[in-house]
């Protein structure tokens, strides 16, 4: 699979990637041997599972847990990337109960979309957070504990990566490896899931979502007393290759400019994640529905400014519109099968400016106009 996805020709891998490649090749050929756990190890595993489950209740608790961990361990860059992307996941969830999308989707459709978003959010957290907690314990005890990762069904790939991180503390390699791992993890459990393929990927609405560029990931920050947005747009969500490359671009946008990173961090620390888009643009969104049922729809937005006399768009807090879900256990599957995945770890040092605000404004206008058009067609019929 990976040889088809990666467009690299014969490139000589430099250290430490050459060593990671060799370690992966050697370990993947070794038989899996179960060793007897000590009572201390069993207790630690249970504690980590308990902490993970406690923080994996919903999008709000997951998003907070990522940020809390990052504040303690800023060298683990993925924790902040995961926090910011998880914020976007929450906004996407509440959009389904907001002022626009419910006019474009049936109740069954928006429930399917929520289930899809929630399952992915839940799966990633229950895979990555035990890795974070094991790292934290390894630091505290001054002992490499990543040999315990198989007890959390974490990929062999990440065990190799974490072992290297404890030696060189290469935040870039760890972050990209986690991007590869989490997207590959999702590929087997969500993207390839026949239920989601039927209810999500094959629907007209998902194609419409892609057409309308609603897969935008936004990173807000404060500049001159105004919240600005940077980010990226993903098309063709079904493509693992594209999702990994998107993750690399998002990481570059967040961490390439230290001054801007500090501004994004400060915004995140000062703005609790509630799931409402009011969090970043209260001049356009409100977590209270100001509309009147049955009111004639008319255009309210132009160039990311409300037209005079227009009401703000409804963007509710997540806790008020979606209940916590009970999830089935994650399927136990190993995604790693080809060392060539290491080529994704090469730092292309590509500069991404992340300019997205104008595109996002156009997206909001397209969604609003589509909603108005659908309502007009419905009334004529």
N, C-alpha and C positions, 0 to 999 in steps of 0.2 A: 504493500500500500504506500509506504513512505517514499519508495523510489519513484513512484508515479507522481506523487505530490510535489516533490522537491525538484526544482528546475536547475539544481547545481550540477555542473559538470565535474570533472575530476579536479577537486580542490584539495590541496594539502592542508590538513588540519594542524594548526599550531597548538602548542601547549596553552592551557590545560585541556583543551578539547580533545586532543589526541589521546590523552590519558583517560578521559571520560569514555571515549569510544572503546578503548581497549578494556576498560573495566566492565562496560556493558556487555561486550562480546564474551568475556570470560564468565561473568556471573550468570548470563542467560543460558550458558551451556552446563552450568553446575546443577545437580539435582537439588530439589528443595528438601531441606532437612529440618524437622521440627525438634527443637530442644526443649527440655523441661524448664518451665519458668519458676523462678523463686517466688515466694509469697510477696516480697517487695515489688517485684515486676508485675505480678498479677494485680496488686493494689493500685499501682500507678496506671495500668491500662484501664482499670475500672474508673479511676478518678478522671482520666482524660475523656473517656466516653461520656461520663456524667456531665462534665463541663461543656463538652461539645453539644450534647443534646439540649442542655439548658439554654445555650445561646442560639440554638437552631430552631427556635419556636416560630419565627416569622422573619420577614425581610427587615423589619426594624431592629430586632435583636441581633441578627447576623451582621448588619451594617455597622452597628455600634461596636460589636466584638472585634471586627477587623480594625477599626480606628483605635480602640483601646490597646490592642496588641501592638499596632504600629507606634503608638506613643512610647511604649516601653522598649520596642526593638525597631528603631528607624532604619536599621541596616537591612531589614526584610522589606524591601520596596514593594513587593507584591501585595502586602497587607494594605497599603494605602491605595494602590491601583484597584484591588478588590473592593475596598470600601467605596471608592468613587463609582465604580461600575455597578456595585450593588445599590447605590443610591438611584442610579438610572433605572435599575430593575424595579425598584419601588415606585418610581414615577410612572413607569410603563403599566404597572399593576393598577394604580389609581386612575390612570387615563381611561381604563376600561369602565370605570364608574363615574367618569367626569362629565363635563358639559358637551363633549363632541362625539367621541367614539361610540357611546351607546346609541347614537342616532344612525350610525353606519353598520352596527352589528346586531345580530339577534342575541337574546339572552344566552342561548346555548353556545353561540360563537364566542361571546366574551368570557363565558365560564371556561371554555376550552383554552382560550388564550391565557387566562389567569393560571390554570392548572399547569400549562406548559412553562410559564415564567416561574411559578412557584417551585415546581419540581426541579428545574435547572438550578435555581438559587439554593435550594435545600441540598441538592446533591453535591454541588461544589463545596459548600461549607462543611458538610460532614466528611468530605475527603481531605480538604486542606487544613482545617482547624486542628485536628489531631497532630498533623505535621508541625504546626506552629507550637503547640503545647509540648511536644517532645523536644523541640529545639530549645524552648524555654527551660525545660528540666535539664537538658544536657548542659546548658550554660550554668545553671545553679549548682549542679553536682560535679561540674567539670569532668564529665564523662559522656562519651558518644553513645546515645541511646537509640540511634536510628535503626539498629538491628530489630527493634520492636515494631517497626512500620508494617510488616506483614500481618501483624495482629489487628491492624486497622484496614487491611486489604488495600494498602497503598501500593502503587506500582513500583516494581523493581527500579525503574528509571529514576524515580525520586529518591530512593534510598542511596543510589550512587551519587546523585547530585548533592544531597545534603551532606554526605561524607566529605565531598570536596569542599563544600561551603565552610565546614568547620575548620578546614585547613587554610583556605585562601580568602574567605569572606568576600567573594566576588558577587556583589549584589546584582549585577547585570545578568550573569549566567543563571543565578538562582531564579530571578524574576522570569526570564524567558522560559526556563525549564518548567516553572509552575504554570505559565500560560499554556505551554504545549500539553502538560499533564492534564490540566483541568478541561481544556477543550477536547482532548482525546477521551477523557473520562465521560464527558457529555455525549460525545459522538456515539458511544456504544449504548448509552442508557436513555438518551432522549432523541437525538437526531435519527438514529436507526430504529427507534421504537415505532412499530406499525400503527399504534393508536394515534400517536402524534403526527405521523405521516399522513394519516387519513383525515384527522380533524384540524390540522394546522397547515402543514406544508402544501397540501393539495387543494386548499380552499382558495376561492377567488379573493377572499379578504386578505390572506397572507401575501398574495401577489400584489394586491392593491396597496398593502402596507409598504412593500418594497418599492412600488412605483412612487408612492408619496414621500419616500425617504423618511419614514417614521422610525427607522432603526438608528437614530442618531444618539450618540453617547456624549453627554455634556459635562464639562468640568467648569463650574462657576468659580469666580474669584472677584474680590473687591479691588477696584482701582478708581481713584478720585471720587470716592463715595458712591460709585455705581458698580453694580454687579455685571461683569463681563463674562462671556462664555467662550470656551474653546472646546475642541473635541474632534470627533470623526464620525463618519457615516458608514455603516456596514450594509452592503447589498449581498444577496445570495447567502443568507445565513446558513444554508444547508452545507456549504463548503467548509470543511475542516481547515484546509489550507488558507482560505481567505480569513477565517476567524483567528488563526494563529498570527498571520501577518497584521491583522487589525490590532491584536493585542500588543504586538511589538511597536506599532505606531502610537498607540495610546500611551504606552510606557515612555516612549520618547517625548511625547507632548507633555507628560507630567513631570519628568525628571531631567530633561535636557537643559532647562533654564532654571537655575536654582532660585533666582529672585521670584519668578512666577510661581514656582513650586511652593515657596514660602507663603505666597498670597493665597494659593489654593488650600494649603494646609490650614491657614488661619481661618479662612471661610468655613472649612469643615469643622474645625474645633468650636467655632462660635455659633454654628448653625446646626442644631440637633436635627437628625433625619426623621421626618414625620411622614414622608411619602407624598406630600403635596408639592406641586411645582411652585406654590407660593413661597417655598423655602428660598428660591433664588430670584423670582420675578413677581413680587407682590403687586406691582402696578398692572399686571396683566391677569394674574391668577388669584383666586381666593378659595380658601377651604370651606367657605359657606356659600351655598347656592343662592345667588342673588336674583336668579331668573324667576319668571312667573310661568307656571304650567300653561301650555297652549299659546304662549306668546309667539307672534309672527317672527320667524328667523330673518335676520338681516345682517349684513356685514358689519363687524365691529372692529376689525383689526386691519391696519395698514402700516407697513414698515416697522413692525413691532411696537406700535403705539395704538392705544385704543382710540377710536374715533370719538369726537365730542359727544357726551351723553350716553356712551356705551357702558354696559355692565362688564365686569371682569368675568373671565372664564372660570367655571367651577372646576376645582382640582382638590378633591377631598383628602383628608388624612387617611392613611391606610387602615388604621385600627377601627375606623368607623364604617368601612365599606367591605372589608374582607376579614373573615374569621380565620383563626389559626387552623392549619390542616394537619391531619394525621397521615403520615406518609408510610408507604410500604418500604421495607428494608431495601437498600440498594443492591442491585445484582452484583454478584462477585465475579468480576471479569478482569483479566489483565490485558491492557491495551498495547503495551510495549511488545514489539515483535521485530523491529529492524533498527540497527544502530544508526542508519542514515538520518534518523531524526535529529542527530547531533548537528547536522548542517544548519538547522534553524537557530542554533545557539551562536552562530557567527554574527558578530556585531557589524552591521552594514554602515553604522554611523550616519544613517540617513537623517537629514534635518526635516522635521515635520512642523509646520507653523501652527497647525490646528485651527486655522480660521474657520469658524463654522456659524457664527452669529447670523450673518445675512442669509445663509442657507436655511438655518433653523427658522428664521422669521418667515421665509418663503414657504417652508413646510407648514407652519401654523396657518398661513393664509390659504394654502391649497386644501388643507383639511377642512377649514371653515367653509370654503366655497363648495367643496364636495358635499358637505353636510347640508348646506342650503339647497344645492341642486337636487339631492336625493329627496329632501322634504318636499320640494316643489313638484317633483315627478309623482310622489306619493299622493299629494293633494289633487293633482290633475286626474289621477286614476281613481 
